[in-house]
Amino acid sequence: MDNISIRDGLLAALTERYEADPAHFVSLPRQIVDSSSARAVIADLRNEGYVEEQERGVIRFTRRGYESLRERFSSTGDESGVLLAV
């Protein structure tokens, strides 16, 4: 998996969970947690302030991350890119 696919998949899963319950953390599968590429993507998202990590492999969107993503896709008119990435 490349970093773009990993990022898109994580953003789609986080979006779905955030819309259902903003306080809920997502537990990532072991395959993702053990992937160095996925860890790099998560670290980037965390450093950008888009996600917070409760512990390794347990993450959720921050309000900033969710709003930023919604803004990005509503300005392009293409929300399907995130939704199809799961």
N, C-alpha and C positions, 0 to 999 in steps of 0.2 A: 504494500500500500504506500502511495506517495503522501507527502505532507498535506497537499490540497485535499485529497480524498479523506484523510483522517480529520482534518479541520472541518470540512463540510459535514461529515458524519457526526462529529461531536456537536457542532452548532445545531444541527437538526434535532438531535436527541435532547440537547439542553433546552432548545426552544419549546419543544413539545412538553417537557417536564415543567418548565418555568410557567407556561400558560396554564397548566393544570394546578400547580402549587409552587409559587415563587420561593418558598422556604425549604423545599425538598431538595436534598442532594441526590445526585445520580452516582450509583456505584458502577464503575466501568468494568468490563470483562477482563479477566486475567491476561488475555492476549493483548489487549490495548495497554494495560498497565506495564507489561513486560517489554513492550516495544519502545526502543530508544527514539524512534521517529515520533511516536505518539507522545512520549514524555516531553520531547522538545516542543511540540505543538501546544501541549497543555501549559508548559512553562511560558511560552510566548503569550498565550491568552491570559495567564495569571499576571504576567508582568505588564500587560496592556491594561489591566484592571477589569477585564471582561469576565473572568471566572474567579471563584475562590475555591480553595481546596481544603476540605475538612481534614483529610489525611490522604495519603497517597492512593490515587484511584477513586476518590470520592469527591466529586466536584459539583458546583452549581453556578449558574449565571449570577452575576451581580446585576443590579438594576441598570448600571451603566452599560454592561455588555449586552443585555437584552434590548435596551433602547437603541443602542448603536446599530445592532443588527437589523432591527425593524426599520430604522431610518435608512440604512443602506439599501435595503431591498424595496422599500416603498418609493424611494427616489428613482430607482431604476425600473420600477414596475414589474420586477421579476422575483417574486417570492418563491416560485417553484424550484429554483436552484437549490435552496436549502432543504425544502421538503422532500425532494427526490433523492437527496444524498444518503438517507438512512438505509 
